[in-house]
Amino acid sequence: MSSKDLANKVLSLSSKQVKSEQKSLESAIAKLSDKEFDSFIHNLVMANKGDDKELKDKLKPIGVELETKKNDRIGPTAIEAGDLNFSVSSAKRTGESFYRLIASWDPDISEVYPATYDLVSIEWDPKVGQYYSSNVGSTSYTTARDGSKRLEGVYLFNVHDYKLGFGSYAAVYVTKKTNSTLEYGSKYVHTYDTVSWSGNFQANFTWEKLGPTGGASFSLSPSMTEKSWQVWDDGALEW
């Protein structure tokens, strides 16, 4: 069973049914690779039409800790820019020593006038969480851009928004440094061209020393014909 099929199965079951199939679901989740488990969480969050807390409670009996808060249909009033479903979540499987911070996005329509690649960051407080690893969904839609500030609490990814259906995810894995609450978040910056179609190259950006979570962040440096908007989502991890 694929990670997407497994996510859809969990969503289709009631909490009572999940408990009745606890052993088989736990086994299926345990067999997922790291990338497959990230995809499982991404698909759960993006496809969930119910309450986030209900999903969190449904996952507990099958060995998955989840915190999420999905922002639905966030979009600008700018030229030909589509709405974006965006969320950042934290997740952990039973038996793992690290937590996953996963940024997920799913556009309702495609961008007609893409400019540079979109940028998405995963940010966290480096005094509380230690960088462990990173991952992305399909590399057709997302690639790691810059991990040079990973010890300062930020990892940056490219999103290839000139491609149709560019919904995907990026993930950073962190381990606990202290027992304090971990503040984390994700910034998605969408760019579009005001003159013509001009996609398929990297956006310029600058690092910011201090972001909302207590670590580093970034800001876009747009070109002359380029405009942008950004969205932010965050959470707090009690570990």
ChimeraX commands (.cxc) that place a marker at each C-alpha (Angstrom):
marker #1 position 0.00,0.00,0.00 radius 0.5
marker #1 position 1.41,3.41,-0.96 radius 0.5
marker #1 position 1.80,6.19,1.60 radius 0.5
marker #1 position -1.01,8.11,-0.10 radius 0.5
marker #1 position -3.34,5.09,-0.03 radius 0.5
marker #1 position -2.49,4.52,3.63 radius 0.5
marker #1 position -3.25,8.16,4.45 radius 0.5
marker #1 position -6.57,7.96,2.63 radius 0.5
marker #1 position -7.43,4.77,4.48 radius 0.5
marker #1 position -6.75,6.35,7.87 radius 0.5
marker #1 position -8.83,9.39,6.95 radius 0.5
marker #1 position -11.72,7.19,5.82 radius 0.5
marker #1 position -11.85,5.30,9.13 radius 0.5
marker #1 position -13.60,6.47,12.26 radius 0.5
marker #1 position -11.58,6.66,15.49 radius 0.5
marker #1 position -13.28,3.45,16.63 radius 0.5
marker #1 position -12.35,1.68,13.39 radius 0.5
marker #1 position -8.74,2.87,13.68 radius 0.5
marker #1 position -8.51,1.31,17.13 radius 0.5
marker #1 position -9.97,-1.95,15.84 radius 0.5
marker #1 position -7.29,-2.06,13.12 radius 0.5
marker #1 position -4.55,-0.74,15.40 radius 0.5
marker #1 position -2.03,-3.55,14.93 radius 0.5
marker #1 position -2.25,-3.69,11.14 radius 0.5
marker #1 position -2.06,0.10,10.81 radius 0.5
marker #1 position 0.89,0.33,13.21 radius 0.5
marker #1 position 2.67,-2.36,11.22 radius 0.5
marker #1 position 2.02,-0.59,7.90 radius 0.5
marker #1 position 3.29,2.73,9.30 radius 0.5
marker #1 position 6.40,1.13,10.80 radius 0.5
marker #1 position 7.32,-0.33,7.40 radius 0.5
marker #1 position 7.33,3.08,5.69 radius 0.5
marker #1 position 10.71,4.57,4.82 radius 0.5
marker #1 position 11.51,8.07,6.09 radius 0.5
marker #1 position 10.46,9.60,2.78 radius 0.5
marker #1 position 7.28,7.50,2.65 radius 0.5
marker #1 position 6.36,8.52,6.19 radius 0.5
marker #1 position 6.89,12.20,5.33 radius 0.5
marker #1 position 4.61,11.67,2.33 radius 0.5
marker #1 position 2.06,9.92,4.56 radius 0.5
marker #1 position 1.93,12.96,6.88 radius 0.5
marker #1 position 1.77,15.38,3.92 radius 0.5
marker #1 position -1.15,13.50,2.37 radius 0.5
marker #1 position -2.97,13.26,5.70 radius 0.5
marker #1 position -2.73,17.00,6.31 radius 0.5
marker #1 position -3.59,18.11,2.78 radius 0.5
marker #1 position -6.53,15.71,2.35 radius 0.5
marker #1 position -8.01,16.11,5.81 radius 0.5
marker #1 position -11.40,17.82,5.62 radius 0.5
marker #1 position -12.15,17.39,9.30 radius 0.5
marker #1 position -10.87,18.89,12.52 radius 0.5
marker #1 position -7.09,18.92,13.07 radius 0.5
marker #1 position -7.47,17.83,16.70 radius 0.5
marker #1 position -9.65,14.89,15.69 radius 0.5
marker #1 position -6.93,13.77,13.27 radius 0.5
marker #1 position -4.29,14.12,15.99 radius 0.5
marker #1 position -6.36,12.01,18.39 radius 0.5
marker #1 position -7.06,9.40,15.70 radius 0.5
marker #1 position -3.32,8.92,15.06 radius 0.5
marker #1 position -2.24,8.50,18.70 radius 0.5
marker #1 position -3.32,4.84,19.06 radius 0.5
marker #1 position -1.32,3.86,15.96 radius 0.5
marker #1 position 1.96,5.37,17.15 radius 0.5
marker #1 position 1.97,8.74,15.40 radius 0.5
marker #1 position 2.30,12.10,17.14 radius 0.5
marker #1 position 0.99,14.97,15.01 radius 0.5
marker #1 position 0.58,18.71,15.48 radius 0.5
marker #1 position -0.80,20.67,12.54 radius 0.5
marker #1 position -2.82,23.75,11.66 radius 0.5
marker #1 position -3.75,24.03,8.01 radius 0.5
marker #1 position -4.28,27.42,6.39 radius 0.5
marker #1 position -6.79,26.87,3.59 radius 0.5
marker #1 position -6.92,28.87,0.37 radius 0.5
marker #1 position -4.41,31.58,1.15 radius 0.5
marker #1 position -3.84,33.78,-1.86 radius 0.5
marker #1 position -3.17,37.32,-3.08 radius 0.5
marker #1 position -5.21,39.62,-5.26 radius 0.5
marker #1 position -2.30,39.96,-7.68 radius 0.5
marker #1 position -1.95,39.11,-11.36 radius 0.5
marker #1 position -2.95,35.53,-12.18 radius 0.5
marker #1 position -1.73,34.12,-8.87 radius 0.5
marker #1 position -3.57,31.09,-7.56 radius 0.5
marker #1 position -4.72,30.20,-4.08 radius 0.5
marker #1 position -2.46,28.02,-2.00 radius 0.5
marker #1 position -3.33,25.53,0.72 radius 0.5
marker #1 position -0.40,25.67,3.13 radius 0.5
marker #1 position 0.50,24.04,6.42 radius 0.5
marker #1 position 3.44,23.24,8.67 radius 0.5
marker #1 position 3.22,20.18,10.92 radius 0.5
marker #1 position 5.35,18.26,13.38 radius 0.5
marker #1 position 5.25,14.48,13.47 radius 0.5
marker #1 position 7.00,11.55,15.12 radius 0.5
marker #1 position 6.74,7.78,14.83 radius 0.5
marker #1 position 6.97,5.47,17.81 radius 0.5
marker #1 position 10.56,4.36,18.30 radius 0.5
marker #1 position 12.20,7.28,16.48 radius 0.5
marker #1 position 14.59,9.64,18.25 radius 0.5
marker #1 position 13.82,12.67,16.06 radius 0.5
marker #1 position 10.82,14.79,15.14 radius 0.5
marker #1 position 9.85,15.86,11.64 radius 0.5
marker #1 position 8.93,19.45,10.76 radius 0.5
marker #1 position 7.01,19.23,7.49 radius 0.5
marker #1 position 5.84,22.12,5.30 radius 0.5
marker #1 position 3.06,21.10,2.87 radius 0.5
marker #1 position 1.44,23.07,0.06 radius 0.5
marker #1 position -1.16,22.36,-2.58 radius 0.5
marker #1 position -2.19,24.98,-5.19 radius 0.5
marker #1 position -5.79,25.18,-6.35 radius 0.5
marker #1 position -4.69,26.39,-9.80 radius 0.5
marker #1 position -1.39,26.79,-11.65 radius 0.5
marker #1 position 0.58,30.02,-11.92 radius 0.5
marker #1 position 0.13,31.63,-15.35 radius 0.5
marker #1 position 3.05,34.06,-15.04 radius 0.5
marker #1 position 5.72,32.33,-12.96 radius 0.5
marker #1 position 8.90,34.24,-12.23 radius 0.5
marker #1 position 11.77,32.76,-10.23 radius 0.5
marker #1 position 11.30,29.57,-8.25 radius 0.5
marker #1 position 9.20,30.01,-5.13 radius 0.5
marker #1 position 11.07,29.72,-1.84 radius 0.5
marker #1 position 9.96,27.86,1.27 radius 0.5
marker #1 position 11.81,27.74,4.56 radius 0.5
marker #1 position 11.51,25.52,7.58 radius 0.5
marker #1 position 12.56,27.46,10.66 radius 0.5
marker #1 position 12.99,26.47,14.31 radius 0.5
marker #1 position 14.65,27.58,17.52 radius 0.5
marker #1 position 18.22,26.19,17.33 radius 0.5
marker #1 position 18.67,26.55,21.08 radius 0.5
marker #1 position 15.95,23.91,21.58 radius 0.5
marker #1 position 16.15,21.68,18.49 radius 0.5
marker #1 position 19.25,20.29,16.74 radius 0.5
marker #1 position 19.25,19.75,12.96 radius 0.5
marker #1 position 19.41,16.04,12.08 radius 0.5
marker #1 position 18.47,15.66,8.39 radius 0.5
marker #1 position 16.17,16.92,5.62 radius 0.5
marker #1 position 13.97,15.53,2.88 radius 0.5
marker #1 position 11.69,16.63,0.05 radius 0.5
marker #1 position 8.78,15.13,-1.86 radius 0.5
marker #1 position 9.15,14.79,-5.62 radius 0.5
marker #1 position 12.34,16.50,-6.82 radius 0.5
marker #1 position 10.37,17.49,-9.91 radius 0.5
marker #1 position 8.59,20.04,-7.72 radius 0.5
marker #1 position 10.90,20.69,-4.76 radius 0.5
marker #1 position 14.67,20.77,-4.27 radius 0.5
marker #1 position 16.91,21.68,-1.35 radius 0.5
marker #1 position 18.21,25.22,-1.93 radius 0.5
marker #1 position 20.45,26.17,0.99 radius 0.5
marker #1 position 21.24,24.32,4.20 radius 0.5
marker #1 position 24.21,26.46,5.20 radius 0.5
marker #1 position 22.27,27.98,8.14 radius 0.5
marker #1 position 20.89,24.68,9.41 radius 0.5
marker #1 position 22.78,25.02,12.69 radius 0.5
marker #1 position 21.15,28.45,13.08 radius 0.5
marker #1 position 17.63,27.06,12.72 radius 0.5
marker #1 position 16.65,27.48,9.06 radius 0.5
marker #1 position 16.71,25.35,5.91 radius 0.5
marker #1 position 15.66,26.72,2.51 radius 0.5
marker #1 position 14.03,24.90,-0.41 radius 0.5
marker #1 position 13.13,25.76,-4.03 radius 0.5
marker #1 position 9.58,25.15,-5.27 radius 0.5
marker #1 position 9.30,24.74,-9.05 radius 0.5
marker #1 position 5.98,26.54,-9.41 radius 0.5
marker #1 position 6.22,26.83,-13.19 radius 0.5
marker #1 position 5.22,23.16,-13.34 radius 0.5
marker #1 position 1.58,22.08,-13.34 radius 0.5
marker #1 position 0.36,20.68,-10.03 radius 0.5
marker #1 position 3.42,21.72,-8.02 radius 0.5
marker #1 position 1.93,20.69,-4.67 radius 0.5
marker #1 position 4.50,18.89,-2.55 radius 0.5
marker #1 position 6.33,19.10,0.78 radius 0.5
marker #1 position 9.69,19.71,2.41 radius 0.5
marker #1 position 10.85,18.25,5.71 radius 0.5
marker #1 position 13.54,18.89,8.29 radius 0.5
marker #1 position 14.29,16.40,11.06 radius 0.5
marker #1 position 15.35,17.72,14.47 radius 0.5
marker #1 position 16.43,16.16,17.75 radius 0.5
marker #1 position 15.82,17.54,21.23 radius 0.5
marker #1 position 18.53,19.71,22.80 radius 0.5
marker #1 position 16.52,20.89,25.81 radius 0.5
marker #1 position 13.13,20.11,27.35 radius 0.5
marker #1 position 11.79,23.55,26.39 radius 0.5
marker #1 position 8.94,23.96,23.90 radius 0.5
marker #1 position 10.26,24.05,20.33 radius 0.5
marker #1 position 8.92,26.99,18.33 radius 0.5
marker #1 position 8.92,26.23,14.61 radius 0.5
marker #1 position 7.40,27.60,11.43 radius 0.5
marker #1 position 7.54,27.82,7.67 radius 0.5
marker #1 position 7.58,30.77,5.27 radius 0.5
marker #1 position 6.37,30.31,1.69 radius 0.5
marker #1 position 7.27,33.12,-0.73 radius 0.5
marker #1 position 5.52,33.04,-4.10 radius 0.5
marker #1 position 6.89,35.09,-7.01 radius 0.5
marker #1 position 5.16,36.09,-10.24 radius 0.5
marker #1 position 6.17,38.19,-13.22 radius 0.5
marker #1 position 4.29,41.37,-14.11 radius 0.5
marker #1 position 5.43,41.32,-17.75 radius 0.5
marker #1 position 5.72,37.80,-19.14 radius 0.5
marker #1 position 6.31,34.13,-18.42 radius 0.5
marker #1 position 9.88,33.95,-17.12 radius 0.5
marker #1 position 10.19,30.98,-14.80 radius 0.5
marker #1 position 12.76,28.26,-14.25 radius 0.5
marker #1 position 15.59,30.00,-12.39 radius 0.5
marker #1 position 16.46,30.60,-8.77 radius 0.5
marker #1 position 15.25,33.56,-6.75 radius 0.5
marker #1 position 17.69,35.88,-5.00 radius 0.5
marker #1 position 17.43,36.16,-1.24 radius 0.5
marker #1 position 19.25,37.45,1.81 radius 0.5
marker #1 position 19.59,35.83,5.21 radius 0.5
marker #1 position 18.03,37.42,8.26 radius 0.5
marker #1 position 19.82,36.85,11.54 radius 0.5
marker #1 position 16.70,36.52,13.68 radius 0.5
marker #1 position 13.34,35.14,12.57 radius 0.5
marker #1 position 10.02,34.56,14.36 radius 0.5
marker #1 position 11.05,31.21,15.88 radius 0.5
marker #1 position 14.28,32.47,17.46 radius 0.5
marker #1 position 16.63,31.24,14.73 radius 0.5
marker #1 position 17.68,32.66,11.38 radius 0.5
marker #1 position 15.28,33.42,8.50 radius 0.5
marker #1 position 15.40,34.88,4.97 radius 0.5
marker #1 position 13.88,37.58,2.77 radius 0.5
marker #1 position 13.34,37.64,-0.99 radius 0.5
marker #1 position 15.29,40.05,-3.24 radius 0.5
marker #1 position 12.93,40.41,-6.26 radius 0.5
marker #1 position 13.93,41.42,-9.78 radius 0.5
marker #1 position 12.65,44.58,-11.50 radius 0.5
marker #1 position 9.57,42.94,-13.06 radius 0.5
marker #1 position 8.93,40.50,-10.26 radius 0.5
marker #1 position 6.40,40.79,-7.46 radius 0.5
marker #1 position 5.72,38.45,-4.59 radius 0.5
marker #1 position 3.55,37.55,-1.64 radius 0.5
marker #1 position 4.27,35.34,1.30 radius 0.5
marker #1 position 2.45,33.24,3.86 radius 0.5
marker #1 position 3.60,31.96,7.23 radius 0.5
marker #1 position 2.44,29.10,9.40 radius 0.5
marker #1 position 3.87,28.00,12.73 radius 0.5
marker #1 position 3.47,25.66,15.63 radius 0.5
marker #1 position 4.89,24.71,19.01 radius 0.5
marker #1 position 6.21,21.27,19.84 radius 0.5
marker #1 position 5.95,19.99,23.41 radius 0.5
marker #1 position 8.42,17.12,23.51 radius 0.5
marker link #1:1,2 radius 0.2
marker link #1:2,3 radius 0.2
marker link #1:3,4 radius 0.2
marker link #1:4,5 radius 0.2
marker link #1:5,6 radius 0.2
marker link #1:6,7 radius 0.2
marker link #1:7,8 radius 0.2
marker link #1:8,9 radius 0.2
marker link #1:9,10 radius 0.2
marker link #1:10,11 radius 0.2
marker link #1:11,12 radius 0.2
marker link #1:12,13 radius 0.2
marker link #1:13,14 radius 0.2
marker link #1:14,15 radius 0.2
marker link #1:15,16 radius 0.2
marker link #1:16,17 radius 0.2
marker link #1:17,18 radius 0.2
marker link #1:18,19 radius 0.2
marker link #1:19,20 radius 0.2
marker link #1:20,21 radius 0.2
marker link #1:21,22 radius 0.2
marker link #1:22,23 radius 0.2
marker link #1:23,24 radius 0.2
marker link #1:24,25 radius 0.2
marker link #1:25,26 radius 0.2
marker link #1:26,27 radius 0.2
marker link #1:27,28 radius 0.2
marker link #1:28,29 radius 0.2
marker link #1:29,30 radius 0.2
marker link #1:30,31 radius 0.2
marker link #1:31,32 radius 0.2
marker link #1:32,33 radius 0.2
marker link #1:33,34 radius 0.2
marker link #1:34,35 radius 0.2
marker link #1:35,36 radius 0.2
marker link #1:36,37 radius 0.2
marker link #1:37,38 radius 0.2
marker link #1:38,39 radius 0.2
marker link #1:39,40 radius 0.2
marker link #1:40,41 radius 0.2
marker link #1:41,42 radius 0.2
marker link #1:42,43 radius 0.2
marker link #1:43,44 radius 0.2
marker link #1:44,45 radius 0.2
marker link #1:45,46 radius 0.2
marker link #1:46,47 radius 0.2
marker link #1:47,48 radius 0.2
marker link #1:48,49 radius 0.2
marker link #1:49,50 radius 0.2
marker link #1:50,51 radius 0.2
marker link #1:51,52 radius 0.2
marker link #1:52,53 radius 0.2
marker link #1:53,54 radius 0.2
marker link #1:54,55 radius 0.2
marker link #1:55,56 radius 0.2
marker link #1:56,57 radius 0.2
marker link #1:57,58 radius 0.2
marker link #1:58,59 radius 0.2
marker link #1:59,60 radius 0.2
marker link #1:60,61 radius 0.2
marker link #1:61,62 radius 0.2
marker link #1:62,63 radius 0.2
marker link #1:63,64 radius 0.2
marker link #1:64,65 radius 0.2
marker link #1:65,66 radius 0.2
marker link #1:66,67 radius 0.2
marker link #1:67,68 radius 0.2
marker link #1:68,69 radius 0.2
marker link #1:69,70 radius 0.2
marker link #1:70,71 radius 0.2
marker link #1:71,72 radius 0.2
marker link #1:72,73 radius 0.2
marker link #1:73,74 radius 0.2
marker link #1:74,75 radius 0.2
marker link #1:75,76 radius 0.2
marker link #1:76,77 radius 0.2
marker link #1:77,78 radius 0.2
marker link #1:78,79 radius 0.2
marker link #1:79,80 radius 0.2
marker link #1:80,81 radius 0.2
marker link #1:81,82 radius 0.2
marker link #1:82,83 radius 0.2
marker link #1:83,84 radius 0.2
marker link #1:84,85 radius 0.2
marker link #1:85,86 radius 0.2
marker link #1:86,87 radius 0.2
marker link #1:87,88 radius 0.2
marker link #1:88,89 radius 0.2
marker link #1:89,90 radius 0.2
marker link #1:90,91 radius 0.2
marker link #1:91,92 radius 0.2
marker link #1:92,93 radius 0.2
marker link #1:93,94 radius 0.2
marker link #1:94,95 radius 0.2
marker link #1:95,96 radius 0.2
marker link #1:96,97 radius 0.2
marker link #1:97,98 radius 0.2
marker link #1:98,99 radius 0.2
marker link #1:99,100 radius 0.2
marker link #1:100,101 radius 0.2
marker link #1:101,102 radius 0.2
marker link #1:102,103 radius 0.2
marker link #1:103,104 radius 0.2
marker link #1:104,105 radius 0.2
marker link #1:105,106 radius 0.2
marker link #1:106,107 radius 0.2
marker link #1:107,108 radius 0.2
marker link #1:108,109 radius 0.2
marker link #1:109,110 radius 0.2
marker link #1:110,111 radius 0.2
marker link #1:111,112 radius 0.2
marker link #1:112,113 radius 0.2
marker link #1:113,114 radius 0.2
marker link #1:114,115 radius 0.2
marker link #1:115,116 radius 0.2
marker link #1:116,117 radius 0.2
marker link #1:117,118 radius 0.2
marker link #1:118,119 radius 0.2
marker link #1:119,120 radius 0.2
marker link #1:120,121 radius 0.2
marker link #1:121,122 radius 0.2
marker link #1:122,123 radius 0.2
marker link #1:123,124 radius 0.2
marker link #1:124,125 radius 0.2
marker link #1:125,126 radius 0.2
marker link #1:126,127 radius 0.2
marker link #1:127,128 radius 0.2
marker link #1:128,129 radius 0.2
marker link #1:129,130 radius 0.2
marker link #1:130,131 radius 0.2
marker link #1:131,132 radius 0.2
marker link #1:132,133 radius 0.2
marker link #1:133,134 radius 0.2
marker link #1:134,135 radius 0.2
marker link #1:135,136 radius 0.2
marker link #1:136,137 radius 0.2
marker link #1:137,138 radius 0.2
marker link #1:138,139 radius 0.2
marker link #1:139,140 radius 0.2
marker link #1:140,141 radius 0.2
marker link #1:141,142 radius 0.2
marker link #1:142,143 radius 0.2
marker link #1:143,144 radius 0.2
marker link #1:144,145 radius 0.2
marker link #1:145,146 radius 0.2
marker link #1:146,147 radius 0.2
marker link #1:147,148 radius 0.2
marker link #1:148,149 radius 0.2
marker link #1:149,150 radius 0.2
marker link #1:150,151 radius 0.2
marker link #1:151,152 radius 0.2
marker link #1:152,153 radius 0.2
marker link #1:153,154 radius 0.2
marker link #1:154,155 radius 0.2
marker link #1:155,156 radius 0.2
marker link #1:156,157 radius 0.2
marker link #1:157,158 radius 0.2
marker link #1:158,159 radius 0.2
marker link #1:159,160 radius 0.2
marker link #1:160,161 radius 0.2
marker link #1:161,162 radius 0.2
marker link #1:162,163 radius 0.2
marker link #1:163,164 radius 0.2
marker link #1:164,165 radius 0.2
marker link #1:165,166 radius 0.2
marker link #1:166,167 radius 0.2
marker link #1:167,168 radius 0.2
marker link #1:168,169 radius 0.2
marker link #1:169,170 radius 0.2
marker link #1:170,171 radius 0.2
marker link #1:171,172 radius 0.2
marker link #1:172,173 radius 0.2
marker link #1:173,174 radius 0.2
marker link #1:174,175 radius 0.2
marker link #1:175,176 radius 0.2
marker link #1:176,177 radius 0.2
marker link #1:177,178 radius 0.2
marker link #1:178,179 radius 0.2
marker link #1:179,180 radius 0.2
marker link #1:180,181 radius 0.2
marker link #1:181,182 radius 0.2
marker link #1:182,183 radius 0.2
marker link #1:183,184 radius 0.2
marker link #1:184,185 radius 0.2
marker link #1:185,186 radius 0.2
marker link #1:186,187 radius 0.2
marker link #1:187,188 radius 0.2
marker link #1:188,189 radius 0.2
marker link #1:189,190 radius 0.2
marker link #1:190,191 radius 0.2
marker link #1:191,192 radius 0.2
marker link #1:192,193 radius 0.2
marker link #1:193,194 radius 0.2
marker link #1:194,195 radius 0.2
marker link #1:195,196 radius 0.2
marker link #1:196,197 radius 0.2
marker link #1:197,198 radius 0.2
marker link #1:198,199 radius 0.2
marker link #1:199,200 radius 0.2
marker link #1:200,201 radius 0.2
marker link #1:201,202 radius 0.2
marker link #1:202,203 radius 0.2
marker link #1:203,204 radius 0.2
marker link #1:204,205 radius 0.2
marker link #1:205,206 radius 0.2
marker link #1:206,207 radius 0.2
marker link #1:207,208 radius 0.2
marker link #1:208,209 radius 0.2
marker link #1:209,210 radius 0.2
marker link #1:210,211 radius 0.2
marker link #1:211,212 radius 0.2
marker link #1:212,213 radius 0.2
marker link #1:213,214 radius 0.2
marker link #1:214,215 radius 0.2
marker link #1:215,216 radius 0.2
marker link #1:216,217 radius 0.2
marker link #1:217,218 radius 0.2
marker link #1:218,219 radius 0.2
marker link #1:219,220 radius 0.2
marker link #1:220,221 radius 0.2
marker link #1:221,222 radius 0.2
marker link #1:222,223 radius 0.2
marker link #1:223,224 radius 0.2
marker link #1:224,225 radius 0.2
marker link #1:225,226 radius 0.2
marker link #1:226,227 radius 0.2
marker link #1:227,228 radius 0.2
marker link #1:228,229 radius 0.2
marker link #1:229,230 radius 0.2
marker link #1:230,231 radius 0.2
marker link #1:231,232 radius 0.2
marker link #1:232,233 radius 0.2
marker link #1:233,234 radius 0.2
marker link #1:234,235 radius 0.2
marker link #1:235,236 radius 0.2
marker link #1:236,237 radius 0.2
marker link #1:237,238 radius 0.2
marker link #1:238,239 radius 0.2
view
